[in-house]
């Protein structure tokens, strides 16, 4: 991703984990800070500046875990991770919408050929 940002002529500037977004976690009933992977400023196809927040995650963490026949610790941990990610991303969506920015989640399907 970093190389892509550096080499893309439409990317004006970018940074990694430079922004914190507050979010509430239902798993521990506390406020936390979410640091998205990237913030980029780019030129859109009309030459206008556009800001995007980008999160890179394994595809497995972006889909709801499938419930096994037996409830395992692994399944419980996957459910907790999925819930936390969803809460972070919901907060990021609102944060970006209020600023007219884009929030984008990329997985290996988006990055790897």
C-alpha positions in Angstrom: 0.0 0.0 0.0 2.7 2.4 0.9 4.6 1.9 -2.4 1.3 2.3 -4.2 0.7 5.6 -2.4 4.2 6.8 -3.1 4.1 5.9 -6.8 0.5 7.1 -7.6 0.6 10.6 -9.2 -2.9 11.3 -8.0 -2.0 10.8 -4.3 -1.1 14.3 -3.0 -0.1 13.1 0.5 -0.7 10.2 2.8 0.1 9.0 6.4 -0.2 5.9 8.5 -2.1 5.7 11.8 -2.0 9.5 12.1 -5.7 9.9 13.0 -7.6 8.7 16.0 -11.4 8.2 16.0 -13.2 7.6 19.3 -15.5 4.6 19.5 -17.5 2.8 22.1 -16.8 -0.9 22.6 -19.8 -3.0 23.7 -17.4 -5.8 24.7 -15.9 -3.9 27.7 -18.4 -1.0 27.8 -15.6 1.6 27.4 -14.6 4.3 25.0 -11.5 3.6 22.9 -9.5 5.2 20.1 -9.3 3.7 16.7 -6.3 4.4 14.5 -7.1 3.6 10.9 -4.2 2.3 8.8 -4.0 5.1 6.3 -5.3 8.6 5.5 -4.7 9.8 2.0 -5.4 13.0 0.1 -5.8 12.4 -3.6 -7.1 14.1 -6.7 -10.3 12.6 -8.1 -11.0 12.2 -11.8 -12.1 15.9 -11.9 -8.9 17.2 -10.3 -10.6 17.9 -6.9 -9.0 17.1 -3.6 -10.6 14.0 -1.9 -9.7 12.6 1.5 -10.0 8.9 2.2 -9.5 6.8 5.4 -8.3 3.3 4.5 -8.3 0.2 6.7 -6.5 -2.9 5.5 -7.7 -6.2 7.1 -7.7 -9.9 6.3 -11.0 -10.8 4.6 -11.7 -13.3 7.4 -12.0 -10.4 9.9 -14.5 -8.5 7.7 -17.2 -11.2 7.7 -19.3 -12.6 10.6 -17.8 -15.8 12.0 -19.7 -19.0 11.2 -21.0 -20.6 14.2 -19.5 -24.1 14.7 -21.4 -27.1 16.2 -19.4 -26.6 19.4 -18.7 -23.2 20.8 -14.9 -22.9 21.0 -12.6 -20.3 22.5 -11.4 -19.6 19.0 -15.0 -18.9 17.8 -15.6 -16.6 20.8 -12.4 -14.7 20.1 -13.4 -14.3 16.4 -16.8 -13.0 17.4 -15.3 -10.4 19.8 -12.8 -9.3 17.1 -15.6 -9.0 14.5 -17.7 -7.0 16.9 -14.8 -4.6 17.8 -14.0 -4.1 14.1 -17.6 -3.4 13.3 -17.8 -0.8 16.1 -14.6 0.9 14.9 -15.8 0.9 11.3 -19.2 2.3 12.3 -17.5 5.2 14.1 -15.2 5.7 11.2 -18.2 5.9 8.7 -19.8 8.6 10.8 -16.5 10.4 11.3 -15.9 10.4 7.5 -19.5 11.2 6.6 -19.4 14.4 8.7 -16.3 15.5 6.9 -17.4 14.4 3.4 -14.5 11.9 3.3 -14.5 8.3 2.1 -14.0 5.3 4.4 -12.6 2.3 2.6 -11.9 -1.2 3.9 -9.5 -3.2 1.8 -8.7 -7.0 2.0 -6.3 -9.3 0.2 -9.0 -9.6 -2.5 -8.6 -5.9 -3.2 -4.8 -5.7 -2.9 -3.4 -8.9 -4.3 -3.9 -9.8 -8.0 
